Amino acid sequence: MSQQKEYFGVIEAGGTKFNCAIVDKERNVLSYSRIPTQTAKQTLSNVVDFFNAQKAKGYSFSKLGLACFGPLDLNNNSDTYGNITQTPKADWSDTPIKTVLEQKLSCDVFIDTDVNGAALAEHRWGAGQGAKVLVYITVGTGIGGGLVINGQPIHGAIHPEMGHMLIPQTEVKSVCPFHENCIEGAASGKAMAFNWGDDVKGFPLEHQAWQIESDLLSILCHNLLVMLSPEKIIMGGGVMSFPGLLEQVVLKTEKRLNGYLKLPSDKTIVQIIQAPQLGDDAGLFGAFALIEH
């Protein structure tokens, strides 16, 4: 008698879009939908509709991985465990996203930050395999950072919030409602559009916008290197897809370090700061990794 195939729901929940999919144990994406991030009520209603439609097609699942933008309450003993807490994303603060999805879809939801999920996926299947300390940075609508040490995504009092690391004041204006000079406020996609206009991706790499962007991201990488001593800093997200940006960040980070870090003979900055090997699938595979983890 053949064994019934097992399916899983996965969600990469971001500030711009919710990537939703059904996957099997081999990480094959069997069904997919990109749902725009609107109000919490509307977005979650659309997400539930998608997964219920997949169940009707025969893709039944009892486990769903949710790699979600934050901040999140990840304290297992908290009454609000699995809630989005105080987020800059309008209308989403205090949303009980884990509870809503569990109740509406009758499944167990395994939740962590989107960047912790992506970090875990890159550690297991991507560019971070074998790294004892791995940081995953996404530079998109916002900026976030996930941290995996010895194969474990790290939580402390809450979870890493690397996007709100303070940096020196710059000539660009911050879009963060909480901080005047954090990296997300100055260097996120939202910040770039605010400071330079929506056509910023049409500017050449030599343009001041991208030179300032690479300067700011090199400050972030410098701080991560001296604080966490990561073997890999993997930089993904829509902004990082701009041609030449990653290479500029690597060069400027090395210049900022000024020879201070004596790395092992088999390690260079260009080997540490890299693009995601899983590409655009890092988030979805991260959600799946949370189920396995």
Secondary structure, DSSP 4 states (H G I P E B T S, - for coil): -PPPPPEEEEEEE-SSEEEEEEEETT--EEEEEEEE---HHHHHHHHHHHHHHHHHTT--EEEEEEEE-S-B---TTSTTTT-B-S-SSTT-TTB-HHHHHHHHHTSEEEEEEHHHHHHHHHHHHSTTTT-SEEEEEEESSSEEEEEEETTEE--SSS---GGG-B----SSPP--SS-SSBHHHHHSHHHHHHHH-TTGGGS-TTSHHHHHHHHHHHHHHHHHHHHH--SEEEEESTGGGSTTHHHHHHHHHHHHHTT-----TT--HHHHEE--SSGGGHHHHHHHHHHH-
